[in-house]
Amino acid sequence: MRVCFIAVCYFIILNLSCKKEYSFEGGLPFVKCVNCSYLPFCDSSVFVYVNTTSNGIDTVTNIPRILGDTIINGNTFTKISAVSFFNQGLLYNCDKWEYKVLFSTASLGLDLDSIKNALLQLIPVPIPPNLIQIPTEFQTTILKENAAVNARWTDTIFSVSLPPLFTFFMGLEYTLKEKNVQRTVFQKSYNNVIHVRAELKTVSTLGNLPLGFTIDYYFARDVGFIEIQVTNNAVMALNSKLFSYKLR
């Protein structure tokens, strides 16, 4: 279970100019595969993850379904049902070896009013609530396959500007920590692993939201997610580890 702070951090991620609706229902009647080296999925795939949180340990078996494609801002995103800690499914794109994922904020179970109220409390003068438009979707690049070790990139997440009174910026800063390394998970060794860390960053003229929130992704080539760690103020909030899998 995600703690409230994690949900808040996850929500304020990349304000999209064009909102799209999508569904994770259904699936295709034939076996189909997505040929992304570090996130390969087939309709016949089976992934078993062990998820640990502060509330205990849970074993989750995912049989991800490829639910077709959708065009968003000119890019083709593939719809995938639940996998690892993306338990509401995800849409992703790996064009040019950059892995972009798109989420519905509703899939994270967020209280949108609470998020908006937290931002309004930072502003010293009353303003109409409709001046702050919280995005209902967010997009972020979780992997740049061809980037070098120590490469960094930042996605603009959410910003509000009411000059001269108030400006607020939030972004996810990524660092490619390791590349083409070996990592052992549950006594199984995976080769060609890429480790990417995402850190929440904020800049404000009046004050900042609490930080200390990170996500560590471990991708294995031709496998996908082998481990995802979510950390809040140096405390492990979630660790999703691949126990077994069958790609097709």
Sequence and secondary structure as in RCSB ss.txt:
>XXXX:A:sequence
MRVCFIAVCYFIILNLSCKKEYSFEGGLPFVKCVNCSYLPFCDSSVFVYVNTTSNGIDTVTNIPRILGDTIINGN
TFTKISAVSFFNQGLLYNCDKWEYKVLFSTASLGLDLDSIKNALLQLIPVPIPPNLIQIPTEFQTTILKENAAVN
ARWTDTIFSVSLPPLFTFFMGLEYTLKEKNVQRTVFQKSYNNVIHVRAELKTVSTLGNLPLGFTIDYYFARDVGF
IEIQVTNNAVMALNSKLFSYKLR
>XXXX:A:secstr
   HHHHHHHHS    SS          SS  EE  TTS EETT EEEEEEEETTEEEEEEE   EEEEEEETTE
EEEEE  BTTBTT EEEE GGGEEEEEEEGGGGT  HHHHHHHHHTTSSS   GGGS   SEEEEEEEETT  TT
 EEEEEEEEEEETTTEEEEEEEEEEEEEEEEEEEETTEEEEEEEEEEEEEEEEESS      EEEEEEEETTTEE
EEEEEEETTEEEEEEEEEEEE  
